[in-house]
Amino acid sequence: MGDTSGSTDGTDGTGTEPTLEEQIAAYQREFQDLDPQVEKIVSALSRLNRRMNVAYGRQTAALGISNAEWEVLKALVLSGAPYRLGPSDLAKRLGLTPAAMTHRIDRMVGEGLVTRERDESNRVRVIVELTPEGREKWLEAMRLATVFEGDLLQDLTPAERTILGEVLTRLLRRVEDAQPDAGGRLSDLD
């Protein structure tokens, strides 16, 4: 089941998060069919994901952008030069509704991170393009993330990093194959 605590800080409400071992022992007390080995892995991944998201959120906030804006910048960079996509393409890539994407683009245009212009070849179509300022914000975030990720993995040898990457990629492929629609949001959460 992993770590699904309702509190935003990952604690039980008292400010103290149980150790993985304490959490697993509590789960086993209540659900005897629990595989403690599986639960330890899943709970560790869940906690690591949560803490990484908090760290990345702090980094983007320090740069004056939100995680949501970071995701748009990333999608545009991944599209390749000239870093342009239509709003519906962006929405699909990020798992957002068109309304949520429009709201996000509006904010980002106002902040100078992207432009929104009519497509010259098809005046009905709108194109969202990364600005030089938006690309610089993306690069700054990547620089910060690279330092954080290097620190995170510093205790692993290159061979261990390779093995961990391969194992996590296998797990990711299994989830993606079993739940192909789970990559994005299914409702308007913005």
C-alpha positions in Angstrom: 0.0 0.0 0.0 2.9 2.3 0.6 2.7 5.6 2.5 -0.7 7.1 2.0 -1.0 9.2 5.1 -3.4 12.1 4.8 -1.1 14.6 6.3 1.0 16.8 4.0 4.2 16.3 6.0 4.0 12.5 5.9 3.4 12.2 9.6 0.7 10.6 11.6 -0.6 14.0 12.7 1.7 14.2 15.8 4.6 15.5 13.8 6.6 12.2 14.0 6.7 9.9 11.0 7.0 6.3 11.9 10.0 4.4 10.7 9.5 2.1 7.8 9.8 -0.8 10.2 7.2 0.7 12.6 4.8 1.3 9.7 5.2 -2.3 8.4 4.7 -3.7 11.8 1.5 -1.7 12.3 0.3 -2.8 8.9 1.1 -6.5 9.6 -0.8 -6.2 12.9 -3.9 -5.1 11.0 -3.4 -7.1 7.8 -1.6 -10.5 8.2 -1.3 -11.2 4.5 1.1 -8.3 4.0 4.4 -9.1 2.4 6.9 -7.0 4.5 9.6 -7.1 1.8 7.2 -5.7 -0.8 5.8 -3.1 1.6 9.2 -1.9 2.6 10.1 -1.2 -1.0 6.8 0.4 -1.9 6.8 2.6 1.2 10.4 3.6 0.7 9.6 4.6 -2.9 6.5 6.5 -1.8 8.4 8.4 0.9 11.3 9.1 -1.4 9.0 10.4 -4.1 7.2 12.7 -1.6 10.5 14.1 -0.3 11.9 14.6 -3.8 8.7 16.5 -4.8 9.1 18.8 -1.8 12.7 19.4 -2.6 11.9 20.2 -6.3 9.1 22.4 -5.2 11.4 24.4 -3.0 13.8 24.8 -5.8 11.2 26.0 -8.3 9.8 28.3 -5.7 13.2 29.8 -5.2 13.3 30.5 -8.9 9.9 32.2 -8.8 8.0 29.5 -10.7 5.6 26.8 -9.6 5.9 23.0 -10.1 3.0 23.3 -12.5 4.9 25.9 -14.6 8.0 23.8 -14.5 6.1 20.9 -16.0 5.0 23.2 -19.0 8.6 24.4 -19.4 9.8 20.8 -19.4 7.2 19.7 -22.0 8.2 22.5 -24.3 11.9 21.7 -24.0 11.3 18.0 -24.6 9.4 18.9 -27.8 12.7 20.2 -29.2 13.7 23.4 -30.8 11.9 25.7 -31.5 10.2 24.6 -28.2 6.6 25.1 -29.5 3.4 23.1 -28.9 -0.3 23.7 -29.2 -2.3 24.1 -26.0 -4.1 20.8 -26.6 -0.8 19.0 -27.1 0.5 20.4 -23.9 -2.7 19.5 -22.0 -2.5 15.9 -23.3 1.2 15.6 -22.4 0.5 16.9 -18.9 -2.8 15.1 -18.3 -4.7 18.3 -17.9 -8.1 19.5 -19.1 -8.0 22.2 -21.7 -9.4 24.7 -19.2 -6.6 24.0 -16.7 -4.0 24.3 -19.5 -5.5 27.6 -20.6 -5.3 28.9 -17.0 -1.7 27.8 -16.7 -0.7 29.3 -20.0 -2.3 32.6 -19.1 -0.2 32.8 -15.9 3.0 31.9 -17.8 2.4 34.4 -20.6 1.9 37.1 -17.9 5.2 36.0 -16.3 7.1 36.1 -19.6 7.9 32.4 -19.6 6.0 31.6 -22.8 4.3 33.3 -25.7 0.9 32.4 -27.2 0.4 33.4 -30.8 -1.8 32.3 -33.7 -0.1 29.8 -36.0 0.7 31.7 -39.2 0.0 28.6 -41.4 -3.4 27.9 -39.7 -4.9 31.0 -38.1 -7.4 28.9 -36.1 -4.5 27.2 -34.3 -2.7 28.7 -31.3 1.0 28.0 -30.6 2.7 28.2 -27.2 6.4 28.9 -27.4 9.1 29.0 -24.8 10.7 32.4 -24.3 14.4 33.0 -23.6 13.4 33.8 -20.0 11.4 30.6 -19.8 14.3 28.6 -21.2 16.7 30.2 -18.6 14.3 29.3 -15.8 14.3 25.7 -17.1 18.1 25.7 -17.2 18.3 27.1 -13.6 15.9 24.5 -12.3 18.0 21.8 -14.1 21.2 23.1 -12.5 19.6 22.9 -9.0 18.1 19.5 -9.6 21.4 18.1 -10.8 23.1 19.1 -7.6 20.2 17.7 -5.5 20.1 14.4 -7.4 23.9 14.0 -7.2 23.7 14.5 -3.5 20.8 12.0 -3.3 22.8 9.3 -5.1 26.3 10.0 -3.7 26.5 6.9 -1.6 25.8 4.6 -4.6 28.5 3.3 -6.8 28.2 3.7 -10.5 27.3 0.0 -10.7 24.6 0.4 -8.1 23.2 3.4 -9.9 23.0 1.4 -13.1 21.2 -1.5 -11.3 18.8 0.8 -9.5 18.0 2.6 -12.7 17.3 -0.6 -14.5 15.2 -2.0 -11.7 13.1 1.2 -11.3 12.7 1.3 -15.1 11.3 -2.2 -15.1 8.8 -1.3 -12.4 7.8 1.8 -14.2 7.2 -0.1 -17.4 5.0 -2.7 -15.6 2.9 0.1 -14.1 2.7 1.9 -17.5 1.7 -1.3 -19.3 -1.0 -2.1 -16.6 -2.3 1.5 -16.3 -1.5 3.4 -19.5 -3.8 6.3 -18.5 -2.1 6.9 -15.2 0.6 9.3 -16.5 -1.5 12.4 -16.1 -4.3 13.8 -14.2 -7.8 12.5 -14.9 -9.6 15.6 -13.7 -9.1 19.3 -13.5 -6.9 19.7 -10.4 -5.4 23.1 -11.2 
